[in-house]
Amino acid sequence: MNKRNIILVSAAGAILFVLAARHFQLFKRSSSETPSYVTISLDQLKNKKNIIDIAIIGSGPAGWSAALYGARLGNYTVVIDGNLPGGQLTKTSFIENWPGFKRIKGSELMDQLASQAKSYGAEELKDIVTSVDLASWPYTIKTDEGHTLHAAALIIATGSSPRNTGIPGEMEFYGKGVSTCAICDAPFYKGKNAVVIGGGDSAAEEALQLAVYAKKVTVLVRKEVMRASAVMQQRLKSAHNIEILTDVEAERITGVDTVKAVEIRNKKTNELKVLQTDGFFIAIGHHPNTELFKGTKLLNPHGYVIVHNHTQETPMPGIFAAGDVEDSRYRQAGVAAGHGCAAAIDADRFLREVGLTGKFRDNLKKTDAYFSDFLVARAEIPMLPSLESFNEKVVSQKGIFVLDFTGKNCPTCKQQLPIIEAAASRFADSITFYKVDADEAKDLVMSLKVPKVPYVVIFKDGVRVATFNKVVSKHEFFEHLSSILSEA
């Protein structure tokens, strides 16, 4: 054999080794993090129940775009909603930079995207992931409703959450004038003063939402200039009741029962000033929602999921990421959607490489191995329309009553609702639950001094005994209700 042939044979052998090693996960992809060894074999799916071809954690634009592509490619695809159904996009009013739409509501866009994905067979699980076991394949997912799922491919699309300022008074007055959602709470500031802290598009959006209702909105910008887009800055300048203060730091939020003022310091002059306000809205950026994956090899030092080689692949086989959870640069809904599409294509390619197609998939279907339990019993909760009905059905009655105040355009209310519905089912024999539309039952809102939505009030024998001004975990809420029952 001549030298040229030896080289060709050696090269061919090396290629075959790499391909084989990649298939059995013996070959480590180059990455800033060393991936774990995870054995991939279809035999590991045998005798498993609740299998999902592509499990997607998160229901924002990245999650539902991944679902659209994953399902359309013929994979059994399930979206697990998470803490905020629809993602951060539901907290915006109108979107004007989504390709194909000149102007569309964030919540409407997400509804359309979810509907499109479902039309191709994607399923939605209205649940929250509590843990993910990455020690072996398929990856094991456990949920708040008690499901144990097995994902052949996993797409992390958990998005991001608003950052806190950390200043004194922030947590004390959260839900009592401190907020991260103007679209939820702006109507409560009609004729009042409000402050927004932040310098980007999110802060501008919050200020413009508030300006429709508030007497005056003051935007606190920590740098010399805002980083918001030129279009958003022009809109701020055009609003007659918005003032922008630059080079200032918020140092303390003060009040009694609710926010009354914020102390601000001029960074150039060091002058301290007390700004009277009824509300303090935070819009200073976001951090990735990666708490589920802390301590794993998936994260970089800043907490973002690592993706590499111009793909949505992570350092672990069969795990992909899309959207704000991996993107610290662009952080745009359109980019997140594109990354979701790419993640689904990568996931589909992975499933084909390991052989999860055709006859093997058909056999799984015949043995009912795929997850199918999407029905969670939910109680029908009646509406309480007015102060008069409240006096008649709650104040004058014996027993325990839970009132859930919601708003039509409140994404956090959608986050709260499954918890309320689960509680209504669990305590149906001992506690009466009502929903209250804060936009309709204004007399009741004023009477009970409801400052925001969602807002839950518990009455016992006509007397208020507890209030929740922010979303709490199901377990904490259940424990509180059980404690009230035990005192009866």
N, C-alpha and C positions, 0 to 999 in steps of 0.2 A: 504494500500500500504506500503510495507516494505521500510526501509531506502535506500536499494540498488536501488530499482525501482525509488524512488523519485529522487535520484542522476542522474540516467540515463535519466529520463524525463526532469529534469532541464537542463542537458547537451545538450540534443537534442533540447530543446527550445532555448537555447542560440545560438546553431549553426544555427538554422533556422532564428533567428533574425539577426545574423551577415550577413548571405547570403542575406536576404531580404534587409537589410539596405545597403549592398554594391551595390545591384542592383539599388536601388533608390537614391544612393549617400548620405545617411544619416550617414553612418559609415565613420569616418575619418581615413584614413590609417595613420600609424605611419610615421612620417617624421620630419626632422629638421625644416620644415616650415609647418604651418597650412594650409591645403587646403581650398579653397573657397567652399561654398555650391553651387552646380550647379544641378538644377533639370534635370534629364534625363527621357524623356518620348517620345515615338515614335509619340505621337500627335503633338509634337513640329516640326516634319518634314512635317506635312500636310500643304499644300498650300505654301510650300517653293519652290523656283526655284534655279537652279545652285547648287544642292546638290552634294557632293562628299563623297563617303564612307570613303576613306583614302586620305587625302590631305597631301602631303609631301613638305615642304618648304626647298629647297636646292637640288642641283643636283650633289653632289660629290659621292664618293663611298658609304657613308652611305645612301644617298637619293635614289640612283638607286638600291642599294641592297634591301632596304625596298620596293621599287616599284616592284621589281622582285617577292619578296615573297608575297606582298600584292595582286598583280594581280593574281598570280598563285593560291592563296587561294580563288579566285572568287570574290574579292572585286573590286569595281570601284575605280581605283587608279590613281591619277594625281600628277605628279611632276611639281612643279613650279620652274623654273630654278634659279632665283635669279640673283645677280650681276655678278657672275662668272660661266657661264655654264661649268659643268664638275668639278668644284671645284679646290682646290689647286693642285690636282694631275696633272692637265693640265700644270702646271708651272714647272714640272720636265721633264727631258729628258727621261732617261731610268729608269725603276723600276726593281730591281733584287731580291726583297724579297716578291713578290706576289705569293702565292701558285699556282703552276701549270705552271708558266711562268718563265723560266730562265732569260729572259730579254725582256722587252716590253716597248714601249713608253707610258708615262702617258696618253697622249691624245688618243692614240689608245685603251688603256685599257678601258677608260671611254666610248668611242664610242661603244665598244663591249658590255659593261655592259648595256648601255642604249638600245642598239638594242635587247639584250636578254630580258630585262624587257618589251619592247614594243611588243615583239613576244607573250607575254602572255596577252596583252591587256592594259598594262600601257600606260597612255597618258602623253604627255609633253606640258606644257604651257610655252612658251617663254616670260616670264613676270617677274616682280619684285613685291614682296609683300610690300605694304606701311603701312598696319596696320592689326592687329589681335584683334578682340573683344572677350574677354574671359568671358564676364559677363553672357552669357547664352549659352545654347546648342541648336542647333548645333553652333559651333564657326564660327564667321563671318570673312572672309578674304577679304581685298580690295587690288587691284593691281594697278600698274602704268598705265596700259592700260584701266582702268576704270571698271574692272570686280568686282562684289561682289559675293563671293562664300560662301557656307555653308558646313563646314566640320563636318561630324559625328565623325570622328577620325582624329587627327592631329599629324603628326610626324615632329618634329623640327630637321632638319639636315642642319642647316645654316653654319656649319663649323667654321672656324677661319680666321683671317686676319693678315698679317705681322705687327709686332709692329714697331713703329717709334723710332728713337734714341732720338729725342727731342733736338738735339744739334743745335746751330745757323748755318744757311745756309741750313739746310735739306729741309725745305719747299720752301725756295727761289729758290733752284736749282733742285727741283723735276721735272723730265722730261727734265732736262738740264744737265744731268750727274749723278743725284741721281736716283736710281732705286731699285726696289725690285724683278726684274725678269731678270736674266741673259739669260734665254732661249729666251726671247723676244729681248733683246738689245745687246747681246754679239757680233753679226756681226758688230755693229757700232764701235767696239773697236779694230779693226784690226790694229796691229802695235802700239797700244797705251798702256798706263799704266792704271790699274784699281785697286781699293781697295775693299775688301769685309770685312764687320764687322760682327763677329759672331763666335761661337766656336763649333756649332753642325753640324749634317749631312747636314742641309740646306745650311749652309755657305760653307761647303766643296763642295757641289754640284754646288753652284754658282761659286766658284773659278775654278772648273774643266771645267765648261761651258766656262768661260771667257778665260781660258788658251789656248783654241784651236785657239783663234783669237789674244789675247792681247800680247804685247811684254813682259809685266811683270804683275803679279797679286800678291798683298800683302794682306794677311789675318790678320786682327787685332783681337786678342783674348784678352778679358778683364781679364780672369783668367790665372793661371799659366800653365794650360794644356787645350787642347781642349777636349770637351766632345763627339766629333764625334766618330763614330764606328771605330774600328781598321782597317777595310777594307778601309774606306774612308780616314783615316789619312795616310795609306800607299800609296794610290793613290796621295795624295797631295805631299808626300815626293818624289814620283817617277817623278813628273812633273818638268821639268828643269826650268820653268819660274814662279814658285810659291814660295813665301817666306812667312813664318809664324812668326808673331811677337806676343809674349805673354806678359801678364801683362801690357797692354797698354789701354788707353782710348782715344777715338776720341773726341776732344773738339770743333772743328769748321771746317766747310767746307767753302772754299773761292773760288772766281772766278770772272769773269766779266759777260760775257753772258752765259758761261757754267762753270762747275767745273774745277778748275785749281790745287787745293791743299787741303789737309786736315791736320789740326794741331793735333798732337797726343802727349800724355804725358805718360812717363814711370811711372808706379805706384810705383815702388821700388825706383827709383832715383829722381823722380819728374822732370826729364829732359823733356823740351818741344821741339818738333821737327816738322818741316814742311815737309810733304811728298808730292811731286809733283804727281798729278794723273789727269786723264781725266774722271774718273768715280768713283762713290761711291755707292756700292751695299750693301743693308741692309738685314741681315739675322740673326736677334737676337730673334727669337721666334714669337709666335702668341698670339692673344687674341680672345676669343670666340665672334662670331657674334650674340649677343643677344640684340641689341638695340631695336628690336621690342617688347621685353618682359620686358624692364626696368619698375620697379615699380610694377611688379606682384609677386606672391608667387612662381614663377617657378625657381627663381635664388638664388644661394648661394651668400655669400658676395664677392666672387671673380668673379662673373658674369657668372658662368657656370650654365646650367640647371640642376636642382636636379633630379637624378634618385635614386631609392632605392629598397631594398629587392631583390637584384640580378636580377632586371628586368630593362626594359627601361621605366617604368612608372614614371611619374612626380607627384607632389603633387595634380594635378588636373585631374579629371576623363576624360578619352578619349584623353588625351594629352601625347605624348611619345617623347623621344629625342634619338638621335643616332649620334655618331661620335665626332669630336673635340669640338662640342658645349657643350657636357656634360662630355667629357673625358679629364681631365687635367693630367692624369698619363701616358698613353701609347702613344697617339697621332700618331698612325700608320694607314695607309690606310686599311690594312687587318683587324685590330681591328674595325675600323669604319664600314667596310662592314659587319662584324659579328654582330655588334650592330644594324645595319640597318635591318638585317634579324630578329633579336630578337624583334625589335620595331614593325615590321609588324605583327609578330606572336602575340604579346601583343595586338596590335590594332585589329586584327581579333578576338581574344578572347573577347575583350571588345564589339565589334559589335554584336557578337553572344549572349553575356550576356544581352544586352539591347533589343535584338529581331530584329535587322536589318538584316533579312535573308529571304529567301524563298518568300512567298506570299506578304509580305509587300514590299520587294524590287521590286518584279514584278509590283506591283501597282504603285510604283514611276516611273518605266520605262514607263508604259502605259500613265502616265500623263506628260511625258517629263520633269520630275522634275530634272533629272540629268544634270549637266553642260556639254555642248557640243561645245561651241564656241571657237575653237582652232585656227581659221583662222583670222589672223590679216593682213590686206592689207599691202603689202610691195612693194615698187617700185623696178624695176630692175635698178641697177646702173652700167653703163658701165665702162670699164677699160680704164685708160689713160696709154699707154704702154711706153712712152718715153718723153724726153725733147722736141723733135721735135713736137710731137702731142700736148704737153702742150702749146708750143708757138703758134701753129696753132689754137687750140680750146679754149684757155683761155686768153693768153696774148693779142692776137690781136682782141679779141671780147669784145663787151659791155655786161654788165650784172654782175650778182653775181654767183660765182662758188665756190663750196666746194670740196676740195680734201681730201680724206680719205686714208692716208698711212697705209698699213697693212703688216703683215708678215705671212708666211705659218705656222710657229710654235709659233705664238703669242696668248696666251690665253686671254690676255687683249683686243686684237683686236676683239675677238669673243664677248667680253663684250660690246665693243663700237658699233659693227655692227648693232644691233637692233635699237639703238638710231639714227644712220645715216639713216637706212632704213625708220624709222618712219618719220624722217625729210624730206627725199626725197619724201615720199608720201604726207606729209602735204604741202610742198612748191613746188610741182611739176610744177605749172604754173608760178613760179616766180624765182626759183633758179635751177641751173644746178649742179648735183652731179656727181663726178667721184671717182672711187676707183683706188688706185695706189699700185701695188705690189712692195714693197721696195726692194725685192731681184732681181726683173727683171729690174725695171726702175732705175738703179743705176745712170745714168746720171742726171735724174731729182732729185733724192735724194741729189746728190752732189751740184747741182745748187741751190736748195732751202735750203741747209744746214740742212737737216732733221736729228736730233740727235738720234731718237728712233722711235719705233712704240708702240701703235697707235699714230698717229700725224695727226691733222686736220688743214688744212690751208684754209682760206677763201680769195678769190680775188673779187675785185669789179672794173670793167672796166680795168682789167689787172694789178691792183695794190693790193698787199697784205694788207688786212685790219684787219685780226685777225688770231690768232694761238691758238690751244688747244693741249697741250703736255701731257695731261692725260685725262682719262675718266671723263666726266661731266654728270650731270643728264640730262634727256631728257628735263625737264622744263627749266633748265638754258640754254641749247643749243637752244631750240625753242625761248626763249626770246631774245637771242643774235641775231639770224637770223631775228627775227621780227624787232629788233632795226635797223639793217643794212638796211632792206627793207624800213623802215620809213624815212630813210635819203635820199632815192633815189629821 
